[in-house]
């Protein structure tokens, strides 16, 4: 099952996406600028192989719900996210989202 819902973070609208897969869930919160996602995201691929696209993205691990993703520290961020929006490893998900609003 795929669930897509609007999500308000400090007055800013995002889209929350949950894909239920066998034995795991794929979680993402996004807007037109970038996104944060569960551990399934390959940040190295985005930063290295797709560098020219300047993708704004980060991942958090150990999350099971959209609420967990908002509160979890980011485990890895793309280089473009660092340079353009000041995202850092350890930053809480909702704090990163505020920077791309």
Backbone torsions as a table, in degrees:
resi	resn	phi	psi	omega
1	UNK	NA	142.8	176.5
2	UNK	-116.2	128.1	178.7
3	UNK	-117.4	128.3	178.0
4	UNK	-126.6	122.7	-178.0
5	UNK	-135.9	148.1	169.3
6	UNK	-68.6	147.7	-179.0
7	UNK	-139.1	124.8	177.9
8	UNK	-97.0	127.1	176.7
9	UNK	-123.6	108.1	-178.7
10	UNK	50.6	45.6	176.6
11	UNK	82.2	3.4	-178.1
12	UNK	-112.5	134.7	-177.2
13	UNK	-89.3	133.9	175.3
14	UNK	-130.0	175.3	173.7
15	UNK	-115.8	126.8	176.7
16	UNK	-101.4	129.4	-178.1
17	UNK	-125.4	131.0	176.6
18	UNK	-128.1	124.5	175.8
19	UNK	-114.2	116.0	179.7
20	UNK	-84.7	120.1	179.9
21	UNK	-118.8	164.4	177.0
22	UNK	-58.1	122.2	174.7
23	UNK	68.5	6.9	177.8
24	UNK	-162.1	169.9	174.8
25	UNK	-126.1	144.9	173.4
26	UNK	-101.7	120.8	-175.0
27	UNK	-121.0	139.2	-179.5
28	UNK	-151.5	143.1	171.3
29	UNK	-126.4	127.2	-170.3
30	UNK	-142.1	159.4	166.0
31	UNK	-141.2	-167.3	-176.1
32	UNK	-72.4	-9.7	-178.2
33	UNK	-98.1	-44.0	-175.3
34	UNK	-168.7	-167.0	-176.5
35	UNK	-159.0	158.6	168.0
36	UNK	-117.5	152.4	-172.0
37	UNK	-149.9	166.7	176.5
38	UNK	-70.6	-178.5	-175.3
39	UNK	-61.3	-9.9	180.0
40	UNK	-70.3	-13.7	-177.3
41	UNK	-74.1	129.7	177.8
42	UNK	-93.0	86.6	-177.0
43	UNK	-63.7	-37.7	179.8
44	UNK	-60.9	-41.2	177.4
45	UNK	-60.0	-44.9	-179.4
46	UNK	-65.2	-40.6	-177.2
47	UNK	-76.9	-30.9	-174.4
48	UNK	-103.0	-62.4	-175.0
49	UNK	-72.8	-29.8	-179.2
50	UNK	-113.3	27.9	-175.5
51	UNK	-52.7	-40.7	-177.2
52	UNK	-62.7	-19.2	179.6
53	UNK	-80.7	-15.0	178.2
54	UNK	52.9	52.0	-176.6
55	UNK	-74.7	129.6	178.3
56	UNK	-94.8	106.0	-175.9
57	UNK	-159.2	157.1	176.6
58	UNK	-153.9	161.4	177.3
59	UNK	-127.4	152.0	172.9
60	UNK	-125.1	142.9	-179.2
61	UNK	-109.8	157.8	177.8
62	UNK	77.0	19.9	-179.4
63	UNK	-100.3	145.2	-179.2
64	UNK	-122.3	-14.1	-178.1
65	UNK	-137.8	166.0	175.1
66	UNK	-61.1	-39.7	178.5
67	UNK	-61.5	-40.8	175.7
68	UNK	-59.8	-42.6	-178.1
69	UNK	-62.8	-37.1	177.2
70	UNK	-64.8	-35.3	-174.0
71	UNK	-96.3	-12.0	-175.0
72	UNK	-79.2	147.3	172.7
73	UNK	-72.6	142.4	177.9
74	UNK	-71.6	131.2	-177.2
75	UNK	-91.3	-27.7	179.8
76	UNK	-156.7	141.0	179.6
77	UNK	-131.3	151.7	177.5
78	UNK	-71.5	156.7	178.7
79	UNK	-60.9	-40.2	179.3
80	UNK	-62.2	-36.3	178.4
81	UNK	-64.0	-40.4	178.3
82	UNK	-64.3	-49.6	-174.0
83	UNK	-70.8	-40.5	-173.6
84	UNK	-91.1	-28.9	-174.3
85	UNK	-129.3	1.9	176.7
86	UNK	71.3	21.3	176.4
87	UNK	-66.8	144.9	-179.6
88	UNK	-137.2	150.9	171.2
89	UNK	-58.7	135.1	-179.2
90	UNK	96.5	-18.1	177.1
91	UNK	-65.3	140.9	178.4
92	UNK	-71.8	143.1	-176.7
93	UNK	-49.9	-49.4	-176.6
94	UNK	-67.5	-27.1	175.8
95	UNK	-67.8	-39.6	176.7
96	UNK	-64.3	-42.4	-179.9
97	UNK	-61.7	-38.5	178.6
98	UNK	-58.4	-32.7	-177.1
99	UNK	-75.2	-15.0	178.8
100	UNK	-108.9	21.3	-179.8
101	UNK	-92.4	NA	NA
